[in-house]
Amino acid sequence: MPDKQTTIELATKYGTHLATREIWGQKVCSDIKALLAMSYSVEVSFKGMESASPSFFDEAFGKLVEEYSLEFLKQHLSITNITDEYRIVLNKAILRRNGLKKQAG
């Protein structure tokens, strides 16, 4: 059975400024994990976002690598409407966490 699809519009659901690891990063990560656990493929849209900090990216997306393989995330998580600058920050967060996972494993 194919995955169900859903979209999280960050600006609409959480606000246009996401700058904290402890509040917004954890909430976004938790919401994505819950949807993945229910067999959803998740699109996260940055449409309308004005700012997001590196610590937000690390907590919201980097931490997903601790529980899911990169291959799984590539198949079930898509990031849309993201600027090139934020794409770099996102990739760094994921690669950093993946490196830590490999060192620990």
N, C-alpha and C positions, 0 to 999 in steps of 0.2 A: 504494500500500500504506500503510495507516495506521501511525502511529508506534507503537512498543512503549511500554508504560508501566512506570515504576519509581518507587519511593519511597525517599528517603533520610531515615531517622529520625535527625536530628542527635544527640539525646541518647544513642541506642543505639550509633551508629557512632563518634562522636567524643567524647562526654562531655557533661555537663550545664552546663559552664562553658566558653564559647568566647570567649576574650578577646584572642587575639593574631592580628595580621595575618600574621606571618611563618610561623607553624606552621599553625594551624587554618584561617585564612582562605584561605591558598594551597591547602591540601589540599582543602577543600570546593570551591573554584572549579575546581581541576584535575579533581576527580571529576565535577562537573557537566558540564564541557566534554567529558570523555571519553564520557559517556553521550549528550550531544547529538550528538557526532560519529558515534555508532553508531545514530542515528535514534530515540533514546528521547525520549519526553516525560517530564520529570522533575518529581515532586512532592517538595518539601523540607518535611518536617514539623518544627515546633518543639515538638511534644508532649514534655513532661517537661524542657524546657530551663529552667534556673534563672538563667543570665546569659549575655549576649553583648554584646561591646563594639562601639561604632561602628566601630572599625578592623577588626574581624572582618567586619561587614556590608559595609564598603567593599571589602575584599579578596575576600570570598567572592561577593558579588553585584554590587557596583558595577563591578568589573572585567569582568564578562560583557558589559557594554554596549560595551566597547572592541572586542569581536570580533563581537557579534551586534546586530542591530537591536532596538529596543524591540518592534516588531511580532512578530518571531521569538520573542523571549523571552515575550511575552504568550501566544503560541500553544503554546509547548513547555516552559514552566517555570511551576509553580504553587507557591505558598508557603501552607502550611496550619498550623493550630493556633498561630498567631502572635498575640501580644498587640497591642493597639492601639499601645502605646508602641513596641514593636519594629517594627511596620508603618511608623510614622513614620520611624524611623531607617533602615529598609530603603529607603523611598521617597527619603529625602534622599540616601543613598549612590548610588542609581541616577540620580537627577536631576543630581547633581553630576558624576558621570562622563559622563553624556550631554552636559552642557554643555561639559565639557572636550573631548569628542570633536568637537563642532560647532566649537569654537574652533580646533582643530588641523586640521580638514578644510576 
